[in-house]
Amino acid sequence: MRESNQTQVTEFFLLGLSDNPHTQQLLFILFLGIYLVTVVGNLLLVSLVLVDSLLHTPMYFFLCNLSLADFCFSTSTVPQALVHLLFKKKVISFTRCAAQLLLFLIFGATQCALLAVMSYDRYAAICNPLRYSSIMTWRVCVQLAVGSWTSGILVSVVDTTFTLRLPYRGSNSIEHFFCEAPALLSLASTDAWTAEMAIFIMGVLILLIPVSLILVSYGHIIVTVVRMKSAAGRLKAFSTCGSHFLVVTIFFGSTIVIYMTPKSSKEQKKLLSVFYTMVTPMLNPLIYSLRNKDVKEVLRKVAARIFL
């Protein structure tokens, strides 16, 4: 399994979350359940948005993009993790590891940008309702969505390039359940400072800047909601924004710890990775849309067409 110090590593051994067989069985059941809910929830939301004109609004357009990113983000890591929980041989080739790293970062970084865009959309809808239709035109929505996916691709290419250009000639045992940049850098056979700085800078651009925009948007939203005369309106707005903010906190909080605080322990990073690779992609469709009355109405209409 281990290559000599003079030979470039051609495969990695993923140590996973636990080496206890009983724990691995429990994790397999848990992760499989989470993944199935993630797939069904996100693909269902995408389908509903595509088939019914009632959901052809800027908010659901961005939610559709987020659901697609969530599905791909989770699929880039979870199926492999499930297979490795069932078998003793937890090996991944260097090429597959590189592909996983690239795709994982594309969809993860795109999520960060989309969450910031969605917070701006909610800010415009709640704080400037009379100007909302002129602010969030379809042209602007498409530009914001394309910009989000483009930023995800650029961040991924930079992080992946700086990570994989390093020589890996020593240990090939990754203290993780998938190929993630910080875990790979710890195995590099040379000083990884340049790669760490590149990842840190990309983290500022795709993590700290979006989360700052989200905080500012929600700050304005809270001020506007507090000024509402209707108690029912305030309660509904706070309930919706509160659940949205919870998901954002889990996703950005865990990601920032991993990518912006290199001194965090490996065990802590593995645990936090579970939250943003598995938990938030499952929660997003549930929190953002499937509890929304418009989505429920469309779901009833679609179900009636199928079963009646």
N, C-alpha and C positions, 0 to 999 in steps of 0.2 A: 504493500500500500504506500510505502514512503519512497520517495525518490532520493537519489544521492544529491549532495550539495552542489554538484556540477551540472545536474540535469534539470531542465525546466519541468515543473510539475505538470502532468497531463490530466490528472483527476484529483478531486477533493473528496474527503470523507466528512460527512455532516454528522456531528455528534448529537444533534437534536436537543430536545428539551429534557429528556430523561433516558437513562439506560435500564430502568426497571421495567420488566415485561408487563407487569400488572398496570403500572402507571401509563405505559404506552397504549395499552388496550383502552383504558379510560379516555385518554387523550384522543385516540382515533374516533371513538364514539362521539365525543364532544365536538371535535373539529369537523367531522362529517356532518353532524346536525347543523352546525353553524354555516358550513359551506352550502348545504342544500337550501337553507333559508335565504342565504345571500343570492344564490343563482335564481331561485324562483322569484324572490322579491324584486330584484333589479331587472330581470328580463320581463317580468309582468308589467312593471312600470313603463319600461321602454315600449312594450307592445301597446299598452293603453294609450300612451301619448301619441303613437303613430296612427292608431285606428280611429280616434274620436276627435272631432274638431273642437269640442268643449275644452280640451286640454291643449289646444294650439295657442298658448300664451307664452310670453317670455319666461315666466317662472317655471313652467313645465318643460319648456325647451331646454333650460339649463339643468333641470332635474334629470331629463332624459340623458343629457351628456354626462352628468355625474353618475347615473346608474350604469351607463356603459363603461365608464372609467372604473367604477367600483367592481363590476363583474370581471373585467380584464385584470384589474389589480389583484383581486383575490385568486383568480385562476392562475396567475403567473407563479404562485407559491404554494397554495394549499393542496392541490392534487398531489404534487410531489411529496409534500410533508406527510400526507395520508399514506402514500405507498411506503415511505421510509418507516412509518410507525408499524407497518405490518411485517416488514422483512428486516433481517439482520444486516444485510448489505446496503449501507446507506452511502452509496458512491454516486458522484455526479462528475461528468467529464468537464474539462476546462471550457470547452466550447459551449456546452449546455449551461454551465455556470455563468459564462459571459452573456449568453442570450437572456437568461433569467434576470440577471442584474440590469441589463438594458431595458427590458420590458417592464420590470417592476418599478424602475425609476420613472419611466415615461408615464405610466398610469398614476403612480403616486404623486408625482410633481403636478400632473394635470389636475388631479383632485384638489391640490392646494390652491391652484389658480381659480378653479371653478367655484370653490367655496367662498373665495374673496369676491368673485363676480356675483354670486348669488346673494351675498350680504349687501352688496351695492344695489342689486335689484330690489331687495326688500326695503332698503333705505329709501329708494326712489318711490316705491309704491306707498309706503306709510307716511313719509315726511313730505312728499310732493305729489299727492294723489291727482291733483288737477293737471299737472304737467307730465304725469307718468307716461302716457302714450306717446308724447313727443320726445321724451328722453330715451325710452327703451323702444326704439323703432326696430323693425326686423333686421335692418341693415346693421345697426349697432349690436344687436344680439348675436348675429352671425360673426361679426368681427371679434366680439369678446370671446365667443366659443373657440373660434380659430386661433385667437391669440393664446388662449389657455392651453390648447393642445400643442401649439408650436412651442410655448415656453416649456412644457413638459418634455418635449423631444430634445430641445436644446440643453436643458439641465441634465437630462439622462446621458446624452452624448458626452458632455464635459466630464461628469462624474465617472462614467464607465471608462472613458479613455484614460483619465488620470489614474484610475484604479488598476486597470489591466495592463498598462504599459510598464508597470513595475515587475521586476523579476521575482518569480516564486520558485525557489530551489530548495527550500528546507521542509518544514512540516507541512503536511497537506490536510491536517485535521482542523476543520472549521467549527468553532464553538457557537454553532447556530443551527437552525433547522432549515435555512435556505441561504443562498448566496447574497449577502448584503455587504455593501462597500466597507463599512467600519470593521466588520468581522474579517474580511479579506485583507485589509491593510495590515492587520496585526500579524499576518503570515508573510508579508513581503520580506525578501532577503536583503533589502537595502533601506535606507532612511526614507520614510513615507511622508515627510513633512510637506513637500510640495503638493502631493495628492490630498493630504488632510486640509491644507489651506484652500485648495480648489473646491473641495466639498463644502468647507465652511462658508466660502463666498457664495457658492450656489445655494447653500442653506439660508443665508441672509436674504437672497433674492426670492426664493420660492417658499420660504417658511416665515421668516420674521416680517418681511414686507406685507405678504397677504394677511398674516394674523393681526398686524397693526391696522390694516384697512378694515378688517372685520370688527375689531374693537371700536374703531372710530364710528363705523356704520351703526353698530348696535348701541353705541353711546347716544347717537342722535335719535335712534329709534326709541330708546327708553325715555328720553326727554319728551319726545312727541307723544308717546303712549301715556305718560304721567299726566299730560295736559288734557287728555281726552275727558269729556264730560260723562260719557257712558261708562258705568262701572263694569257692565258686561263686556263692552268693547276692550276695556283695559285688561280684564281677566283673560279674555281670549288671546289678545296680543301677547301678554306676558307668558301665557302657557305655550304658545307657538314658538316665540323667540327663546324662551327658556330651554325647551327641548332641542331646538336648533343649536343653541349655544353649548349645551351639554355635549353633543356629538363633536362639535368643533373643538371643544376643550380636550376631549379624549384624543382626537386625532392629532391635533397640533402639539398638545402637551407631550404625548409619548414620542412623537417624531422629533421634536426639538431636543428632548433629552438625549436621544440616540445620535443625532447628527451634529448637534451644537455643543455637547458636553462630552468630550472624548474620555474623561476620567471616570465615567460611570462604569460600574462593574459589568462583566459579561453576562452574569445571571440576570441582572436588572434589565439589561438591554434585550435579552431574549424574551423576558416576560412582557416588556412594553411592546415589543414587536408583534406579539399576539394580538394586542389591542388594536393597533392600527392596520394590521394586515388582515385580520379576521373579524373583529368585533364591529368596527365602524362601517365596513362595507355592508354588513348585515343590518346595522341600525339605520343607515341613511334612508333607504326606501321606506322603512317603517315610520321613522320620525318625520321625514320631510313630506311624505305624500300619502302613504296608504291609510293614514288616519285623517286625511283631508276629505271633506264632504264631496268635493268635485270628483276626486278619484273614486270614492265609494260609489257615486252615482254612475260613473262610466263603467265601473266593474259590474254593477248590477245589470246595466244595459247589455254589456257583452255576454254576461252569463245567461241572460234571458234569451239572447239570440241563439246561443249554443244549445241550451237545454230545453227550449220551448218550441 
